[in-house]
Amino acid sequence: MNTKLPSNQVQFYLPNLDSLESSEQAFADAFLRTAQTLHQYLEQIKSTVKAIPEFTDEPFNSAILGLYTKMCSHYYSYVLLEIYQQDRVGINFLVEQLCDAAIALMYLLEEADPALFYEYISTSIEQGCSLLVSVDEELKEFPKHFELLKLKEKLEVFIATHKEYPTRHSSSAKPKTRWGSPNADTTYKRAKILGFNSVCNPARQFSLKVVPASWLDLQLNYLHSSELQLSSPEALSINFTRLRDTAHLCLHATQAFLAEIASSYNLSGAGLALHQSRLTALYEWFHDAHKMYQLRHSSGL
């Protein structure tokens, strides 16, 4: 199959850093315009890959496309919050979701280990079965609850679709560690190496299990939280380092994603070279813009 990713549907314009004013607003506008270009480019690649006939017939392809889609859907929303709203709660949630998706995508693509992917799938089968038991228990009390019934149906379809996966795709015994756990060689480990501590923070994972708006939730997260005590205007400033890092993470993941498509679906050499050069240009722009921002603002300009 010969797959060609369109190269000219997105106007590939990057703001000129040499003529950029020194104000934070000027940098914010430039970062936003470049993020828009990056997001449009990510969406273009996603749409083209989704249009490849029979691409998602293989569970692995379906997984990487799903992770890529999740990464794309959270990236631009995060940028808008960072630049316009500076909503710390929303930003932390979106960055966490984005990093989880991007790092898992890179891990699956770069490791390319069937046993690792079996662990990825089998962990979700276990989670699905456990959740179905809980839903069935809840339905005993609310037998006509519409959303519970729909969730039960979705879980049953998922389990029925994947129940044979471990026996068909695994040549070894059941993995000793579950995908995502601190002891597993998966996303958790890669996130720690890359410095995305929020993704591999065990305290965060336990905190997510606390019932929202419960007294425990208030005590742990709100009433005594120093993060909510914004004592200076600086605490509300745009985090350009995070803007750079999230863009770079998306670009790394996209590069790995494109490489997989190129090897499996015969992407032309010229087409691949063009996309790689654009990814490199975006990577360098975010790097140089962040460096320039630090230099100008640290020197008081």
Number of C-alpha atoms within 10 A of each C-alpha: 9 10 17 16 20 13 16 8 10 15 10 14 12 17 15 10 14 8 7 14 13 15 12 15 12 12 21 19 14 20 23 19 15 20 22 17 18 26 21 18 24 21 17 16 19 19 13 13 19 15 11 14 9 9 17 17 9 9 14 18 15 14 18 21 19 17 21 25 18 16 26 23 17 19 24 19 15 23 24 16 17 24 19 11 14 18 14 14 11 15 18 14 13 21 23 17 18 25 22 22 24 26 26 24 23 24 23 21 18 14 11 13 11 14 16 19 22 21 22 19 19 21 16 16 21 13 12 18 15 11 15 19 12 12 16 15 12 13 16 9 9 12 12 10 11 11 9 16 16 11 14 20 13 14 19 15 12 15 19 12 11 15 13 10 16 17 12 8 12 16 11 10 9 14 16 9 14 20 22 19 14 16 12 16 15 23 25 24 18 17 21 15 11 10 10 18 14 18 23 22 14 13 9 12 12 9 14 10 9 14 11 11 11 10 11 13 16 15 12 13 14 14 11 11 11 10 12 12 10 10 10 8 7 8 12 14 12 19 13 21 15 14 22 20 16 20 23 19 19 26 21 17 24 25 17 18 21 18 17 18 17 19 10 13 16 14 20 14 9 9 15 20 12 12 19 17 11 17 20 15 13 22 20 13 19 24 16 14 21 19 14 17 18 14 13 14 12 9 7 8 10
